[in-house]
Amino acid sequence: MDTNAKTRHTSYVLPACPVEATLELIGGKWKGIVLYYLLDGRLRFSELKRKIGCVTQRMLTKQLRELESTGLVNRIVYAEVPPRVEYELTEQGQSLQPILIALKQWGEERGLTLLKNRTPID
């Protein structure tokens, strides 16, 4: 979902669900993973892509741009040849640390088992 163009609500003032607003900012297949890997500090694009593994360059670029536009990730460009770009969490992005760690722990304790035991959908 391109969060820059579409939102589910025009306003997130209650009664719109704050959980939905949060998931709109960090939801999707790759954003949570990007945020998790950036918890350890700055990473170059290629390092981030290598850590994630199966994400395409185009999709990773798109997700990073969306995270940057929402103020969760900071893009640092160095005036070097060849150009060097690094990504880091902003203060707002860092505030997601307890949530991301809790998601990781839940995944270790329950998520992997649930995925292993799920029944196929016809």
C-alpha positions in Angstrom: 0.0 0.0 0.0 1.3 3.4 -0.9 0.8 5.3 2.3 1.7 8.6 0.7 -1.3 8.5 -1.6 -4.0 6.7 0.3 -5.2 6.6 3.8 -8.2 4.7 5.2 -9.5 7.7 7.0 -9.4 11.4 6.4 -8.9 12.0 10.1 -7.5 9.8 12.9 -9.2 11.8 15.6 -11.2 9.4 17.8 -13.3 7.3 17.1 -10.9 6.3 14.2 -8.8 3.5 15.6 -5.2 4.5 16.7 -4.1 1.0 16.0 -5.2 1.4 12.4 -3.3 4.6 12.2 -0.1 3.0 13.6 -0.5 0.0 11.2 -0.9 2.4 8.3 2.5 3.9 9.2 4.5 0.7 9.9 2.3 -2.0 8.3 3.1 -3.9 5.2 5.5 -6.8 4.4 8.8 -4.9 4.8 8.4 -1.8 6.9 8.5 -3.7 10.3 11.5 -5.6 9.2 13.3 -2.5 8.0 12.5 -0.7 11.3 13.7 -3.8 13.3 17.1 -4.0 11.5 17.6 -0.2 11.9 17.3 -0.6 15.7 21.0 -1.5 15.8 22.0 1.7 14.1 22.7 3.2 10.7 22.9 0.9 7.7 23.7 1.4 4.1 21.1 0.5 1.6 23.1 -2.6 0.5 23.6 -3.8 4.1 19.9 -3.4 4.8 19.0 -5.3 1.6 21.5 -8.1 2.5 20.0 -8.5 6.0 16.4 -8.7 4.7 17.3 -11.0 1.9 14.4 -11.6 -0.4 13.2 -8.0 -0.9 13.7 -6.4 -4.3 15.7 -3.2 -4.6 12.7 -1.4 -6.0 10.4 -2.4 -3.1 13.0 -1.6 -0.4 13.5 1.8 -1.9 9.8 2.4 -1.9 9.4 1.3 1.7 12.3 3.4 2.9 10.9 6.5 1.1 7.5 5.9 2.8 9.2 5.5 6.2 11.3 8.7 5.5 8.2 10.7 4.5 6.4 9.7 7.8 9.4 10.8 9.9 10.3 7.4 11.1 13.6 7.0 9.1 16.3 9.5 8.3 18.2 9.3 5.0 21.8 10.5 5.2 23.5 11.2 1.9 27.3 11.7 1.8 28.9 13.8 -0.9 31.4 11.2 -2.0 32.3 9.3 -5.1 30.8 6.8 -5.3 27.8 8.2 -3.5 27.0 6.7 -0.1 23.6 6.7 1.5 22.8 5.5 5.0 19.5 5.1 6.9 18.8 5.4 10.5 15.8 5.7 12.8 14.6 9.1 13.9 13.6 9.7 17.5 10.1 8.8 16.5 11.3 5.6 14.9 13.4 4.8 18.0 10.2 5.1 20.1 8.9 1.9 18.3 11.7 -0.2 19.8 9.6 -1.8 22.6 6.8 -2.6 20.1 9.3 -4.2 17.6 11.0 -6.2 20.4 7.6 -7.4 21.6 6.6 -8.5 18.1 9.9 -10.4 17.8 9.4 -12.1 21.2 5.8 -13.0 20.3 7.0 -14.4 17.0 9.5 -16.6 18.7 7.1 -17.8 21.4 3.9 -18.2 19.3 4.1 -17.0 15.7 6.5 -19.5 14.2 4.4 -22.4 15.7 1.2 -20.9 14.4 2.6 -20.6 10.9 3.9 -24.1 11.0 0.5 -25.5 12.1 -1.8 -23.4 10.0 -4.3 -25.1 7.8 -4.2 -24.3 4.1 -6.9 -22.0 2.7 -8.7 -23.4 -0.4 
